[in-house]
Amino acid sequence: MEEQKIIETENLRKHIKKLDIDIYGVANMHLLNEMETGLPTDLKKFLNMFPYAIVLGAQYGKLGKKASGGKTALFLEEAAFSIMEYLESKGYRQLIIHTEDEFDPINRLGFISLKILAKTAGLGWQGRSLLIISPEYGPLHRLIAILTDLPLQVNQAIKNKCSNCRKCIEACPQNSLTFIDFKDHPTRREDVLDIKTCLGDNGCMVCILSCPRLKK
């Protein structure tokens, strides 16, 4: 099985490289057996069906400094569908967790948190803005994931490196962010982010642009 994982992981890497993806990783879904979901589901059965998550990330400026989040999301969608077709051709299950999914629009929750998947897949840590901070690129602009049962080598999570930095909190024009001391992630999103006042869906990217780890 381990030899198969090595072969399949290398073949997947070659396929993803052709898609011009900035950063990707593979998460062990069984590490997330207590995560909340935006829809009622038999989580144990679900994780047995999809034990791996291939997570893709796009850096800010990937498609140009003026490209919207929507354009970046579409770029990732095309890549995800290519990977889905690749998995399907090999006879494995595939399920895309889309970047704009919201199954609970009131509480702004998707079926599965892409940030949790990205952290588990080693793309980066969760910053003070709750964005995923990549060591290579800083705060990632958009994420997408493809769940599968293709046996793959998984990546390891990265230790949080924000320390006591408050740049994004101080820069937020809506004062939507609150400093909470956490090592991995806050207990509740609401303790850190006021989702009702956040202008992220309206094109605000101040928390991305103010991050000292952003690749210039």
Backbone as numpy.savetxt, mean C-alpha at the origin, in Angstrom:
# Nx Ny Nz CAx CAy CAz Cx Cy Cz
8.90 -27.07 -2.13 8.07 -25.86 -2.13 8.94 -24.60 -2.13
10.02 -24.59 -1.33 10.87 -23.41 -1.25 11.54 -23.11 -2.59
11.95 -24.17 -3.28 12.57 -23.98 -4.59 11.55 -23.41 -5.58
10.31 -23.88 -5.49 9.26 -23.35 -6.35 9.02 -21.87 -6.06
9.03 -21.50 -4.77 8.85 -20.10 -4.40 9.94 -19.22 -5.01
11.17 -19.71 -4.97 12.30 -18.94 -5.52 12.11 -18.72 -7.02
11.73 -19.78 -7.72 11.54 -19.70 -9.17 10.38 -18.77 -9.52
9.26 -18.96 -8.83 8.07 -18.15 -9.13 8.31 -16.68 -8.79
9.03 -16.41 -7.72 9.32 -15.04 -7.32 10.21 -14.35 -8.35
11.20 -15.06 -8.85 12.09 -14.50 -9.87 11.33 -14.25 -11.17
10.47 -15.17 -11.57 9.67 -14.98 -12.78 8.73 -13.78 -12.64
8.14 -13.64 -11.46 7.26 -12.50 -11.20 8.05 -11.20 -11.25
9.24 -11.20 -10.67 10.08 -10.00 -10.67 10.37 -9.55 -12.10
10.67 -10.50 -12.98 10.96 -10.17 -14.38 9.73 -9.56 -15.05
8.56 -10.11 -14.73 7.33 -9.58 -15.33 7.06 -8.16 -14.83
7.21 -7.94 -13.54 6.95 -6.62 -12.97 7.95 -5.58 -13.47
9.17 -6.00 -13.69 10.20 -5.07 -14.18 9.79 -4.47 -15.52
9.10 -5.24 -16.35 8.66 -4.75 -17.66 7.57 -3.69 -17.53
6.93 -3.62 -16.36 5.79 -2.71 -16.16 6.22 -1.35 -15.64
7.53 -1.16 -15.40 8.07 0.12 -14.93 7.50 0.53 -13.57
7.33 -0.45 -12.70 6.85 -0.18 -11.35 8.01 0.27 -10.47
7.78 1.29 -9.66 8.84 1.82 -8.80 9.25 0.84 -7.71
8.26 0.31 -7.02 8.57 -0.51 -5.85 7.46 -1.54 -5.65
7.85 -2.75 -5.27 6.85 -3.78 -5.00 7.39 -4.73 -3.95
6.49 -5.48 -3.37 6.87 -6.50 -2.38 5.76 -7.52 -2.27
6.04 -8.58 -1.54 5.07 -9.65 -1.34 4.80 -9.80 0.15
3.53 -9.79 0.52 3.12 -9.92 1.92 2.60 -11.31 2.21
2.93 -11.80 3.38 2.36 -13.05 3.89 1.01 -12.70 4.53
-0.07 -13.07 3.86 -1.39 -12.68 4.33 -1.76 -13.33 5.66
-1.15 -14.46 5.98 -1.48 -15.13 7.24 -0.99 -14.35 8.47
-0.12 -13.37 8.24 0.29 -12.50 9.34 -0.81 -11.50 9.70
-1.83 -11.44 8.85 -2.88 -10.42 9.01 -4.21 -11.05 9.40
-4.15 -12.16 10.12 -5.39 -12.90 10.41 -6.30 -12.20 11.43
-5.85 -11.06 11.97 -6.70 -10.31 12.89 -7.05 -8.92 12.35
-6.75 -8.68 11.09 -7.02 -7.35 10.54 -8.52 -7.14 10.34
-8.92 -5.87 10.41 -10.31 -5.52 10.15 -10.54 -5.46 8.64
-11.75 -5.79 8.23 -12.11 -5.69 6.82 -13.35 -4.82 6.68
-13.48 -4.20 5.51 -14.61 -3.31 5.28 -15.89 -4.02 4.91
-15.81 -5.35 4.73 -16.98 -6.17 4.44 -16.96 -7.41 5.32
-18.11 -7.89 5.75 -18.13 -9.13 6.54 -17.60 -10.29 5.71
-16.67 -11.05 6.26 -16.11 -12.17 5.53 -15.53 -13.19 6.49
-15.47 -14.44 6.06 -14.79 -15.49 6.82 -13.30 -15.33 6.54
-12.61 -14.58 7.43 -11.24 -14.19 7.15 -10.30 -15.39 7.03
-10.48 -16.40 7.87 -9.62 -17.57 7.82 -9.73 -18.27 6.46
-10.95 -18.44 6.00 -11.17 -19.08 4.70 -10.60 -18.21 3.59
-10.80 -16.90 3.72 -10.31 -15.97 2.70 -8.79 -16.02 2.60
-8.10 -16.03 3.74 -6.64 -16.06 3.74 -6.10 -17.38 3.21
-6.83 -18.45 3.40 -6.41 -19.74 2.83 -6.53 -19.72 1.31
-7.50 -18.96 0.80 -7.65 -18.83 -0.65 -6.59 -17.91 -1.25
-6.22 -16.88 -0.49 -5.27 -15.88 -0.98 -4.17 -15.66 0.07
-3.20 -16.58 0.15 -2.18 -16.47 1.19 -1.08 -15.43 0.92
-1.06 -14.85 -0.29 -0.02 -13.89 -0.63 -0.65 -12.63 -1.24
0.02 -11.50 -1.01 -0.39 -10.24 -1.62 0.81 -9.62 -2.32
0.67 -9.36 -3.60 1.69 -8.64 -4.37 1.30 -7.18 -4.32
2.13 -6.35 -3.72 1.78 -4.94 -3.49 2.68 -4.05 -4.34
2.07 -3.14 -5.09 2.79 -2.22 -5.96 2.66 -0.80 -5.43
3.72 -0.03 -5.52 3.68 1.37 -5.09 4.22 2.28 -6.17
3.66 3.50 -6.25 4.15 4.50 -7.20 4.58 5.74 -6.43
5.75 6.25 -6.74 6.25 7.43 -6.07 5.58 8.70 -6.60
5.62 9.75 -5.80 5.14 11.05 -6.25 6.00 11.50 -7.42
5.36 12.02 -8.49 6.11 12.48 -9.65 6.39 11.39 -10.66
5.90 10.19 -10.42 6.13 9.07 -11.33 5.74 9.43 -12.76
4.58 10.08 -12.90 4.08 10.43 -14.23 4.22 11.92 -14.50
5.09 12.58 -13.75 5.26 14.02 -13.86 4.76 14.70 -12.59
5.36 15.81 -12.24 5.05 16.49 -10.99 3.61 17.01 -10.93
2.99 17.20 -12.08 1.62 17.73 -12.10 0.58 16.63 -12.32
1.01 15.39 -12.39 0.07 14.29 -12.60 -0.79 14.10 -11.37
-2.08 13.90 -11.57 -3.01 13.73 -10.45 -2.88 12.34 -9.85
-3.42 12.20 -8.65 -3.46 10.87 -8.03 -4.27 9.89 -8.86
-5.31 10.42 -9.54 -6.13 9.56 -10.38 -5.34 8.96 -11.53
-4.48 9.75 -12.15 -3.65 9.24 -13.25 -2.67 8.19 -12.75
-2.11 8.44 -11.58 -1.20 7.47 -11.00 -1.93 6.18 -10.67
-3.17 6.31 -10.17 -3.98 5.13 -9.86 -4.26 4.32 -11.12
-4.55 4.99 -12.23 -4.81 4.28 -13.49 -3.57 3.55 -13.98
-2.40 4.18 -13.80 -1.14 3.52 -14.16 -0.97 2.22 -13.38
-1.26 2.28 -12.08 -1.14 1.08 -11.26 -2.21 0.05 -11.62
-3.40 0.51 -11.98 -4.47 -0.41 -12.39 -4.03 -1.23 -13.60
-3.43 -0.57 -14.58 -2.98 -1.27 -15.78 -1.93 -2.32 -15.43
-1.02 -1.96 -14.53 0.01 -2.90 -14.10 -0.61 -4.09 -13.36
-1.59 -3.79 -12.51 -2.24 -4.85 -11.74 -2.98 -5.83 -12.65
-3.66 -5.30 -13.67 -4.36 -6.19 -14.60 -3.39 -7.05 -15.39
-2.23 -6.50 -15.70 -1.21 -7.31 -16.38 -0.74 -8.45 -15.49
-0.55 -8.16 -14.21 -0.14 -9.21 -13.27 -1.27 -10.21 -13.07
-2.50 -9.73 -13.03 -3.65 -10.63 -12.91 -3.71 -11.60 -14.08
-3.49 -11.11 -15.30 -3.48 -11.97 -16.48 -2.32 -12.97 -16.42
-1.19 -12.52 -15.90 -0.03 -13.39 -15.73 -0.35 -14.54 -14.78
-0.97 -14.22 -13.66 -1.35 -15.24 -12.68 -2.40 -16.19 -13.24
-3.36 -15.61 -13.95 -4.43 -16.42 -14.54 -3.86 -17.41 -15.55
-2.88 -16.98 -16.34 -2.27 -17.85 -17.34 -1.54 -19.03 -16.72
-1.12 -18.86 -15.46 -0.41 -19.92 -14.75 -1.36 -20.77 -13.90
-2.65 -20.42 -13.92 -3.65 -21.22 -13.22 -3.82 -20.89 -11.75
-3.42 -19.67 -11.32 -3.53 -19.29 -9.92 -4.63 -18.24 -9.72
-5.15 -18.21 -8.51 -6.18 -17.23 -8.16 -5.60 -15.82 -8.18
-6.48 -14.86 -8.41 -6.03 -13.47 -8.38 -7.21 -12.57 -8.03
-6.95 -11.59 -7.19 -7.97 -10.63 -6.77 -7.29 -9.29 -6.54
-7.73 -8.27 -7.26 -7.12 -6.95 -7.14 -7.79 -6.17 -6.00
-6.97 -5.59 -5.13 -7.44 -4.64 -4.12 -7.12 -3.26 -4.69
-8.14 -2.59 -5.20 -7.95 -1.36 -5.95 -7.62 -0.18 -5.03
-6.91 0.77 -5.61 -6.46 1.92 -4.83 -7.62 2.83 -4.40
-8.72 2.82 -5.13 -9.83 3.72 -4.80 -11.03 3.00 -4.20
-10.89 1.73 -3.83 -12.01 0.98 -3.26 -12.48 1.60 -1.94
-13.78 1.79 -1.80 -14.36 2.22 -0.53 -15.68 1.48 -0.34
-15.65 0.43 0.47 -16.85 -0.34 0.73 -17.65 0.27 1.88
-17.00 1.12 2.67 -17.66 1.84 3.75 -17.37 3.32 3.55
-18.16 4.01 2.70 -17.85 5.41 2.36 -17.99 6.37 3.53
-18.77 6.01 4.54 -18.94 6.90 5.69 -17.65 6.94 6.52
-17.11 5.76 6.80 -15.88 5.69 7.60 -14.64 5.64 6.72
-14.83 5.72 5.39 -13.74 5.74 4.43 -12.86 4.51 4.57
-13.46 3.34 4.49 -12.74 2.08 4.62 -12.93 1.24 3.37
-11.86 0.63 2.89 -11.94 -0.33 1.81 -12.09 -1.73 2.36
-12.14 -2.71 1.48 -12.26 -4.10 1.92 -11.06 -4.49 2.77
-9.87 -4.20 2.28 -8.63 -4.46 3.02 -7.75 -3.22 2.89
-7.10 -2.83 3.96 -6.24 -1.65 3.94 -4.99 -1.90 3.10
-4.83 -1.08 2.07 -3.62 -1.18 1.25 -2.37 -0.79 2.04
-2.54 0.11 3.00 -1.39 0.51 3.82 -0.90 -0.67 4.67
-1.83 -1.45 5.22 -1.44 -2.63 6.00 -0.72 -3.63 5.10
-1.24 -3.84 3.91 -0.60 -4.76 2.97 0.79 -4.27 2.59
0.91 -2.96 2.33 2.20 -2.40 1.93 3.23 -2.51 3.05
2.81 -2.25 4.29 3.73 -2.39 5.42 4.21 -3.83 5.54
3.28 -4.77 5.45 3.62 -6.19 5.60 4.52 -6.66 4.47
4.35 -6.06 3.28 5.15 -6.44 2.12 6.51 -5.74 2.09
6.79 -4.93 3.10 8.11 -4.30 3.20 8.33 -3.11 2.28
7.23 -2.49 1.78 7.41 -1.32 0.93 7.87 -0.11 1.72
7.52 -0.07 2.99 7.89 1.06 3.83 7.18 0.98 5.17
7.28 2.04 5.94 6.62 2.11 7.24 5.50 3.14 7.18
4.63 3.13 8.17 3.52 4.09 8.20 3.98 5.36 8.91
3.95 6.46 8.17 4.45 7.72 8.70 3.44 8.44 9.57
3.83 9.62 10.04 2.96 10.43 10.90 1.70 10.89 10.16
1.79 10.92 8.83 0.63 11.27 8.00 -0.22 10.05 7.68
0.22 8.88 8.14 -0.37 7.58 7.87 -0.07 7.08 6.46
0.65 7.87 5.66 1.11 7.39 4.36 2.22 6.36 4.56
2.41 5.52 3.56 3.52 4.57 3.59 4.78 5.28 3.11
5.81 5.28 3.94 7.07 5.96 3.63 8.09 4.93 3.17
8.47 5.03 1.91 9.45 4.12 1.33 10.86 4.65 1.57
11.82 3.78 1.95 13.20 4.25 2.12 13.77 4.83 0.82
13.31 4.30 -0.32 13.83 4.75 -1.61 13.23 6.06 -2.09
11.91 6.24 -1.87 11.20 7.34 -2.49 10.50 8.30 -1.52
10.40 7.93 -0.27 9.63 8.74 0.65 8.16 8.35 0.60
7.24 9.28 0.92 5.81 8.93 0.96 5.30 8.53 -0.42
4.72 7.33 -0.49 4.23 6.82 -1.78 2.91 7.48 -2.16
2.76 7.77 -3.44 1.60 8.48 -3.94 0.37 7.59 -4.00
0.52 6.39 -4.51 -0.60 5.46 -4.64 -0.10 4.03 -4.47
-1.03 3.15 -4.07 -0.75 1.74 -3.87 -1.83 0.90 -4.54
-1.49 -0.34 -4.86 -2.47 -1.31 -5.33 -1.93 -2.69 -4.98
-2.81 -3.67 -4.85 -2.36 -5.02 -4.48 -3.12 -6.06 -5.28
-2.46 -7.19 -5.51 -3.08 -8.34 -6.16 -2.91 -9.53 -5.23
-4.01 -10.07 -4.74 -3.97 -11.23 -3.87 -3.92 -12.49 -4.71
-3.20 -13.51 -4.24 -3.03 -14.72 -5.05 -2.67 -15.91 -4.17
-2.74 -17.10 -4.77 -2.26 -18.31 -4.10 -0.99 -18.83 -4.77
-0.42 -18.04 -5.68 0.88 -18.41 -6.26 1.92 -18.41 -5.15
2.64 -19.53 -4.93 3.64 -19.57 -3.86 4.82 -18.63 -4.16
5.07 -17.70 -3.24 6.09 -16.68 -3.45 6.92 -16.48 -2.18
8.13 -15.99 -2.36 8.93 -15.56 -1.21 8.38 -14.24 -0.71
8.26 -14.08 0.59 7.67 -12.86 1.15 8.76 -11.92 1.64
8.41 -10.65 1.71 9.33 -9.63 2.22 9.08 -9.38 3.70
10.04 -8.74 4.33 9.94 -8.43 5.75 9.56 -6.97 5.95
8.80 -6.71 7.00 8.40 -5.34 7.31 9.62 -4.50 7.68
9.49 -3.18 7.50 10.57 -2.24 7.79 10.24 -1.47 9.07
11.24 -1.29 9.91 11.06 -0.56 11.16 10.73 0.91 10.88
9.82 1.47 11.66 9.43 2.87 11.52 10.63 3.79 11.78
10.84 4.76 10.89 12.00 5.65 10.99 11.61 7.13 11.06
10.35 7.40 11.37 9.92 8.81 11.46 10.43 9.47 12.73
10.69 8.68 13.76 11.15 9.20 15.04 10.19 10.29 15.53
10.69 11.47 15.89 9.82 12.53 16.40 9.52 13.61 15.35
9.75 13.30 14.09 9.50 14.26 13.01 8.02 14.66 12.99
7.78 15.95 12.81 6.41 16.48 12.78 6.16 17.34 11.54
7.01 17.23 10.54 6.92 18.10 9.36 5.55 18.07 8.70
5.02 16.86 8.47 3.72 16.76 7.79 2.59 17.29 8.66
2.70 17.08 9.96 1.67 17.55 10.89 1.63 19.07 10.92
2.80 19.69 10.98 2.87 21.14 11.05 2.49 21.80 9.73
2.68 21.09 8.62 2.41 21.66 7.30 0.95 21.53 6.88
0.19 20.63 7.49 -1.18 20.37 7.07 -2.04 21.64 7.17
-2.61 22.11 6.05 -3.39 23.36 6.07 -4.71 23.24 6.82
-5.17 22.01 7.04 -6.45 21.79 7.72 -6.28 21.38 9.18
-5.04 21.26 9.62 -4.77 20.74 10.96 -5.45 19.38 11.16
-5.42 18.57 10.11 -6.09 17.27 10.15 -5.27 16.20 10.85
-3.98 16.47 11.07 -3.09 15.48 11.66 -2.75 15.82 13.11
-2.66 14.78 13.93 -2.30 14.93 15.34 -1.09 14.05 15.62
-0.13 14.58 16.37 1.05 13.79 16.71 0.69 12.76 17.78
0.87 11.49 17.43 0.70 10.38 18.37 1.97 9.55 18.32
2.52 9.25 19.45 3.75 8.47 19.49 3.43 6.99 19.28
3.82 6.44 18.14 3.62 5.01 17.87 4.85 4.45 17.17
5.13 3.19 17.42 6.32 2.55 16.83 6.03 1.92 15.47
4.81 1.37 15.31 4.46 0.71 14.05 3.26 1.38 13.40
2.17 1.46 14.12 0.97 2.11 13.62 0.12 2.53 14.81
-0.71 3.56 14.65 -1.57 3.99 15.76 -2.65 2.96 16.03
-3.17 2.97 17.24 -4.25 2.03 17.59 -5.48 2.29 16.75
-5.79 3.57 16.54 -6.94 3.94 15.71 -6.53 5.04 14.74
-6.99 4.95 13.52 -6.72 5.99 12.53 -7.19 7.34 13.03
-8.34 7.35 13.68 -8.96 8.60 14.12 -8.12 9.35 15.15
-7.21 8.64 15.84 -6.33 9.30 16.81 -5.30 10.19 16.11
-5.04 9.89 14.84 -4.01 10.61 14.09 -4.60 11.52 13.03
-5.63 11.04 12.33 -6.15 11.74 11.16 -7.65 12.04 11.29
-8.01 13.31 11.07 -9.41 13.70 10.97 -9.80 13.57 9.50
-10.37 12.43 9.14 -10.65 12.13 7.74 -11.66 13.10 7.14
-12.49 13.71 7.99 -13.53 14.62 7.49 -12.96 15.96 7.03
-11.84 16.36 7.61 -11.26 17.64 7.21 -10.10 17.50 6.23
-9.56 16.28 6.11 -8.44 16.04 5.20 -8.86 16.32 3.76
-7.99 17.02 3.02 -8.28 17.40 1.64 -7.57 16.50 0.63
-7.12 15.35 1.07 -6.37 14.46 0.18 -7.14 14.07 -1.06
-8.43 13.84 -0.92 -9.24 13.45 -2.08 -9.50 14.62 -3.03
-9.19 15.82 -2.58 -9.37 17.01 -3.41 -8.05 17.49 -4.02
-7.05 16.62 -3.97 -5.79 16.94 -4.62 -4.71 17.50 -3.73
-4.99 17.69 -2.44 -3.97 18.20 -1.53 -2.87 17.15 -1.33
-1.64 17.58 -1.48 -0.50 16.69 -1.30 0.56 17.28 -0.37
0.11 18.18 0.52 1.05 18.87 1.40 1.82 17.89 2.27
1.14 16.84 2.77 1.84 15.89 3.63 2.92 15.12 2.87
2.69 14.88 1.58 3.71 14.24 0.74 4.88 15.20 0.51
4.55 16.41 0.08 5.58 17.37 -0.32 6.41 17.88 0.85
5.84 17.84 2.07 6.57 18.35 3.22 7.47 17.30 3.87
7.34 16.04 3.45 8.12 14.97 4.06 9.60 15.09 3.70
10.49 15.13 4.68 11.92 15.26 4.39 12.51 14.04 3.68
11.76 12.95 3.65 12.24 11.74 2.97 11.80 11.66 1.51
11.04 12.64 1.06 10.58 12.64 -0.32 11.76 12.75 -1.26
11.77 11.87 -2.26 12.83 11.92 -3.27 12.61 13.14 -4.15
13.56 14.05 -4.15 13.41 15.30 -4.91 13.76 15.09 -6.39
